[in-house]
Amino acid sequence: MNMNPTMKMTRLTLTSARRFAAALFALAFFCSFLPTLSRAADTRFKVSLPASARQPATGRVFVIVSKIDNPEPRLQVGSWRSRAELLGRDADIGPGQSATLDQLTPGFPLKTVRELPPGDYYVQAVFNVYTRFQRSDGYTILGHMDQWEGQQFNKSAGNLYSDVRRFHLDPLSGYEIQLSLNHTIAAEPMPADTQYVKHIKIQSKLLTQFWGQPIYLGATVLLPEGYDAHAAAHYPVVYEQGHFNLRPPLGFSTEPPPAGTPLRENRLTGIDLYERWKGANFPRMIAVTFQHPTIYFDDSYAVNSANNGPYGDAIMTELIPYVEEHFRIIRQPYARVLTGGSTGGWESLALQVFHPDFFGGTWTGYPDPVDFTRYGMVDAYNDVNAFVAPGFDAPGPERPMSRSPEGQVETTNRQLSQLEDVLGSHGRSGQQLEAWEAVYGPVGADGYPKPLWDKQTGKIDPQVALYMRDHGYDLRYYLEQNWPVIGPRLVGKIHVFCGDMDNFYLNLAVYRLEDFLKSKGTPHYGGSFEYGRPMKGHGWTPLNQSEMLKVMADHISRNAPAGADNSWKY
């Protein structure tokens, strides 16, 4: 049917009117939801300090949200493996006052609590208390004073926490959760001394002067069988390096492990080592671990650094002399050997390299990066970004930070950086990346460690990388620059082992260290490298503790000078 012009115009007008009405209806429908959308952003946790508190709290406040309450939420976090949601921000809270954490507060593993699915959750708050440090280098900073727990904010004596409470959280409905910091974490008692195990804790003059607060060093000493009965005997010593703990060296224990305790390949249980330790043909040696937590990590890496202060000098001139004066140790280089894995691996190698005439050899396992061209998967000197694989623009393949021995990526540099951003500002997360920056890197203009890469973007600062290299922390580079002088003093003293599928890609830097050492013909380094294959991950060792101690004892005997003290061979 044909329409005349008037009919067509009328039809078009009606159609336009209907469309306009539909648009008005849609707008009205959308506006009806505006209050709900507004409330979706109104998600708050208000963490208060009781009015009865004696003093204000300065530090970092956390809220933990978890689907489970065993263990309580505060004990579920602090690692990139945690699946509990963690929020954190710096805060100053006076008695009776509160700090607010909301959808804009950085989170991990989710970036914001808005991403939490609606549901029932257990919620808890923790406050990491900071101390004011007026350092001798002129900087004044705030940081957590370690309470001999190893920079674990959720377990540190004096930190505050709330009750665990259960709530239904729905970001669409919005919520405001009130939490009171009505508990204080109690101090854990020091382990008691036994026949075999002794504990030392001394105030360091050097570190106290640097930090402007009392700073302590410690050691746990494992004595050989017959130590008391053979009062005239003196013993070689193995200095074992590693993360902060107060347990006996080498995993030693006189008690069986709890049922179901996993045991790494080629490791003895503590009680199995004890049975060998007291055997008639076992090497009689003293073993010592150090305790040297810092403001930034549970361990100083046993070297001097701009951010941590003179920990290397304090260990070498205060702690070791104290140990060797109070126990019958043969105070000669040939009788001092080193071992350690991971962090302790880097330390054991660094102590041997930086003090080639003081120690007689190191058995170093799966060390933290010993060549910064392989800082994990990152080339610190040539790469532009730590988050994205080289040759790609963002978004590109993510740089892994950890993998399983089968190669499955478990976390990335971006994810670990996100966690560190939540745990602490200004390098105060107490986690691995910022621990390295505190040890290896320069002091920033604000007095805190200057980061190697931006925790939000992954952009690498090449000046920080060069500082790390030129101040000796890249151990392969240091050896290369100083080999004519120190090489002859290290012959036969460097022994390194690592799994071929180290979970943190640490084998990549070890390969480069091996290539360098084996390339030096004058003098030949005379040590060894061993790799677990196939698919051996972080923590692999070719020998158990008993076997390694026998290798060390043989090494000490072979290198002992004529007329050396042999009273330990009973």
Secondary structure as UniProt FT lines:
FT   HELIX           5..32
FT   HELIX           34..40
FT   STRAND          43..48
FT   TURN            51..52
FT   STRAND          57..66
FT   HELIX           73..76
FT   TURN            80..81
FT   STRAND          85..93
FT   TURN            95..96
FT   STRAND          98..102
FT   TURN            103..104
FT   STRAND          107..108
FT   HELIX           113..115
FT   STRAND          119..129
FT   STRAND          131..134
FT   TURN            136..137
FT   STRAND          140..143
FT   TURN            153..155
FT   TURN            157..158
FT   STRAND          160..161
FT   STRAND          165..169
FT   TURN            171..173
FT   STRAND          175..180
FT   STRAND          183..184
FT   STRAND          197..203
FT   HELIX           205..211
FT   STRAND          216..222
FT   TURN            225..229
FT   TURN            231..232
FT   STRAND          237..241
FT   HELIX           249..251
FT   TURN            259..260
FT   TURN            265..266
FT   HELIX           270..277
FT   TURN            280..281
FT   STRAND          286..291
FT   TURN            301..302
FT   STRAND          304..305
FT   TURN            306..308
FT   STRAND          309..310
FT   HELIX           311..314
FT   HELIX           315..319
FT   HELIX           320..326
FT   TURN            327..328
FT   HELIX           333..335
FT   STRAND          336..341
FT   HELIX           343..354
FT   TURN            356..358
FT   STRAND          362..365
FT   HELIX           372..374
FT   TURN            376..377
FT   TURN            380..382
FT   TURN            390..391
FT   STRAND          400..403
FT   TURN            405..406
FT   STRAND          409..412
FT   HELIX           413..423
FT   TURN            426..427
FT   HELIX           432..440
FT   TURN            445..446
FT   TURN            455..457
FT   STRAND          459..460
FT   HELIX           462..470
FT   TURN            471..472
FT   HELIX           475..490
FT   TURN            491..492
FT   STRAND          494..499
FT   TURN            500..501
FT   TURN            503..504
FT   HELIX           507..519
FT   TURN            522..523
FT   STRAND          528..532
FT   TURN            533..535
FT   TURN            538..539
FT   HELIX           545..559
FT   TURN            562..563
FT   TURN            567..568
//
